Each structure stands twice: as structure tokens, then as C-alpha cells.
Amino acid sequence: MYFAKKDSDRAIADFSEAIRLAPGNGAAYDIRGRQYYIRRDLNSASADYSKAVELDPKDARHYNGCSSVYKAEGDLDRAFADFTKGVERDPNNVFAYSARGDVYRGKSAFDQAIADYNKAIAINPNYALAYDGRAIAFKAKGDFDAALADFNKTIELDPGNAGAYNNRGGIYLGRRPREFDLTLADCSKAIEIIPTDGVAHTIRGNADKAKGDSDRALADYNKAIALDPKDGTAYRKRGILSEEKGDLAAAQADYKTADRFELQSLTSPKAK
């Protein structure tokens, strides 16, 4: 009921009362931790998931929660360890296999990631997140046909997945023959789903530019930057467009800004 209504305040209050009445109830800690996680209160979520594991170390779901927090914090090694505990305690733990695949992918271990996604899909052939993760891994390996098939399946199972539309649009733009109109359609769909999606505007701008429509490309790059003023990629793309149009001062300003934000991204704790 709480998850459907997204009434996390009430849920936290109710499960806090449940914990007060039954402090040994690991499931209550787990569910309250989930609510904290949804609110991005990672410290509180971690404390609750850890308590759930302490009370019931055989329940794989609690390790899923701990791992999700570690993953969100960028601690891929600890996330990997707990996702592994999750699959050891429950060999049918589809979430843990798929999420561990994400961790492998974050470490650029794409073959291991694909193996975990395969296991998740074998357990649940309708698990959209596993197709999405496997598609991204295939794309990183340069296997665009396999990636495209998986993004198609992701969208079939989860038509509200804006990221899948963006990624599929990127494949249409990058492979040969290039299919600009399909890229534009996919990015426009992503923007329809999430109007604040700056990445979709950047990719759509790339397609506009490739089609020779520099004005529309500039409008998309401007929108991407307005939505995320720290998006180094959008600044760089706008800089390239400005240079091609002969506005070298604007290009140099964008390149300088792009360099700064891209360096910050590379040296951030999560990047490490």
C-alpha cells in the first residue's frame, strides 16, 4: 500500500512502530530501509539493512538492500560482495544476479556482467532490468546488433524506460547505416517520458547536427545545458557546433567548461 502511494513518511512511521513493538523483526527493518533508500537517505537505509542482516542473516533480500546502498555510494567492491552473498543464499535471486551484473559492468568486466544478466533472464525471462543492463554491456563491447535486440526487449517489457530509448537512439545514430530519424524519434520519446532528461536532448542534438540542422542541434544542446549545467558532454558538443559555425570564442569557452566538468567527473569518489 505504501509503495503504491509513495507515502514514505507514513511507511517509515508505521514500520518504526512495528520495530518498537518487535525489535527482532528483520523484515520490518528491511522494509523501512527500502523507504529510506527511495528517499536517498543512504545512511539510514544502510543502518536498517545492516540490522536486518544481523537479525536474519539467511534472508537474501537483506543483502540486496545493503548492496544497493553500496552501489549507490560507488563502493562497487562491497556491493559485489553482498550481491554474491544474496545469490549464494538464494540461487533464484534474480535481482541480485542482475544488480551484480551492473557491478561487473561498472568495473568494465562486460563478459562477467553478461553472464550474470543471462542468469537473471533464465530465472525470469520478463525481467526488464536484466535486458537493459545486458544491452548496455553489449553496446560497450561493440556488439550493436545484440544491444539493439536487448533494448527492444527492454522497451517491450518496460515502455517507460527513458534510458533504453536514449541508448537505442544512440545505436541508431552510431551504427552503419546511420538512422537519424529513428534516433530523433527515440530521444523525443525519452523526453516525453522524462521532460528533464538532458541526455536525450544531447543525443537528439547530435542527430540534428548529423542531418545538417544546426539550429535545432544548438537548441537541444542549450536545453541539455539548462537542465544540467554540469554536463560536460553537452558543452563539448555545443563547442564543436560553434567552431564549425565560425564562432571560435564561444567554442573555446564551451571547451574550457567541458574540460572542467569532465575532469571533476573523472576525479569524483564514484568515478574511483
N, C-alpha and C positions, 0 to 999 in steps of 0.2 A: 504494500500500500504506500509506504513512504517513498519507495523508489519511483513509483509511477507519478506521485505528486511532487516529487523532488523537495519534499518538506524536510530538509536535513536537520533543521533546528529541533523540530518536534521529535524526529527519529533519535537524535542524539540524547535528548532529554529522556525519552522513554527507555532507551537501552541503558542509559546511566542509572535509571531507577531499577531496571532489571538486574544490573550488576550490583547495585547496593543490596538488593534482596537476596541475590545468589552470586556472591563474588567468585565462585568457582565455575561460572558458566562461560566457557571459552567461546562458544558461538556468539554470545552477546558482545564480547569484546571484538570479535571478528566483524560483526555487522556494524558496530559503532565505528570501528576503524575504517570500514568502507565509506561511511558517511564523511568522516574526516578527510579521507583521500579525495572524494568527489569535490570537497571544498578546498582542496590543495593545502590543507593543514597537515603537512607531511610528518611533522614531529609528533603530533597527537596520533595520527594514523599508525606510525611506526610503533609507538608505545603500546597501542591497543593490539596490533597484530602480534607483537612480541609476547605480550601477556597471553594471548590466545594460544600461541605455540607452547609457552611454558605450561599452561593448563592442560592442553591436549596435543602433545607432540606427534601423534599419529594421524591427525587430520590434515590432509594435504592442502585443503583450502587456506589454512592459516599461512602456509609457506607462500602461496600465491600472493597473499596480501603483502607480506614482508618483502618479497621480491619486487613487487610493483613499486613499492616506495623506493627501494634501492635503485631501480631502473630510472625512476623519475628524477632521482638525485644525481644520476650519472655514474653511480657506483656499479659498473657492469659486472665486476668480479663477484661481489656479494649477491647481486641479483642472480647471476648464473648459478651460484652455489645453492640458493634457496629454491630456484625453479627445479634444479636437479633433485633436491630433496622431495619436491612436490611430485615429480614423476616416479620417483622410487617408491613413494608411499601409495601412489595411485597410478598404475600404468595406463589408465584411461583418462588421465588428466589432460584434456585437450587444451585447456587454457595454458597450462604450464609448458607443454610442448611448443605451442605457437609463440608464447612470450619468450621462451628460451631461444627460439629461432630468431626473435628480434634482437636478443642479446648477441648471438653469434653474428648477426648482420651488422650490429653496431661495432663489432670487432673486425669487420671485413672478412669473416670466416664464412663465405657465402655457401660453400658446399655443405658445411655442417648445418647452416641455417636451413637450407632447402630440405635436408634430411629430417630436421625437426618439424618443419611445416608439412612434409609428406606424412609423418606420423600423426599429426593433428588432423589432417584431412582424412586419413584412413579411419580414424576414430569417429570423426563427424564430417561427412562429405559436404555439409552445408555450413561449415564454419568460415564465415567470410573473412575474418581477420587473418586466417592462415593463408588463404589465397592471395590476399593483399600483400602480406609480408613476403610470400614466395615470389610474387610478381616483382616486387622491388629488388629482391635478391637476383632474380633472373636478369632484370634490367641492368643491375650493377655488373653482371658478368658479360653483358653484351648479347644475351640471348633474347632478342626483342620479340621474336615470334612467341616464345613461351611466356614472356612477360605479358604480351598483349592478350593471350588467351586467359591468363590468370586475372588480369584487370577486368576483362569482360565478365568473367565469372564473379568477381568481387561485386561489380556493379549489378549483375543479375540478382545476387543474394542481398545486397545492401545498396539500393539505388540512392541512398542519401549520403554515400561516402564521397565527399568532395575531393579528397586527396586522390582517390582512384581515378576520377575524371581528369584531374590535373596530370597525373602520371601517364595515363593513356594518351592524353593530348600531347605530352612531351614526346612519346614514342612516335605518334603520327608525324610530328614535326621533324624528328631526328633521323628516322629511317628513310631508306630509299625504296620506292619513290616517296617524296615528301607530300603529305596530305594536309595542306594548310587549313582547308575548310573544316576538316574533322577536328583539328586542333582547336580552332575557333569555337566550334560547337561544344566541345568538351569543357573548355575553360569557361565559356559562358554559362554552362550548366553548373559548374562548380561555384561560380559567382552567384547564381540563382539560389543555390543551397546555402552558401555562406557569403553574404554580401561583403563581408570584411576580409575576404581571402585575398591578400596581396600577392601571394604566389601565383594565383590564377591570372591576375592582371599582368604579371611579368611574362608568363608563358604566352598569354594571348598577345601581348605586345610583340613578342618575338615572332609570332605567326604573322601579325600585321606587317611588321618590318620585312619579313621574307616575301610577302605578297606585294611589297612596294608601297604600302600605305603608311608613310612615315608619320602623318598627323595622328592617325589612330594609335599607332605604336607609342608615340610620345604621350598621348592621353592616358594610355594604360600604364606606362612607366610612372607617370606623375601620380596616378591613383595608387599604384603599389607603394610608392614612397610616402604618400599621405597616410596610408593605412599602417605602414610600418617604417617609420623614419630611420630605422637602423638596418634596413635591408640592403646590404652591400651589393647584392646581385642586381637589384633594380637600378641603383646608382650607376653601376658599371655599364649596364645595357643602355641607359639613357645617355651616358657619356659617349659610347660608341656612336649612337644615333646623332648626337650633337656634332661629333667630329666629322661624320660623313656629310653633314649639312653645312660644314664650314665654320661652325661656332666653336672655335678651339678653346676660348676662355671658359665657356660652360662645360665643355668636355673635360678640361683639366680639373675644374672644381669637382665634378662628379667622380672622376677617377681618384682624386685625393680622398674624398669622403668614402668611397668604396673600399679603398685600401685600409682606412682606419677601422671601419666596421668589420671587414673580413679578418683583420688581424685580431680584433677583440674576440671574434667568434672562435678563432683557432686557439687562443690562449685562455679561453674561459674554462672553469673547472669541469664542465660537462664535456667539453671538447677533449679534455685529457682522459 
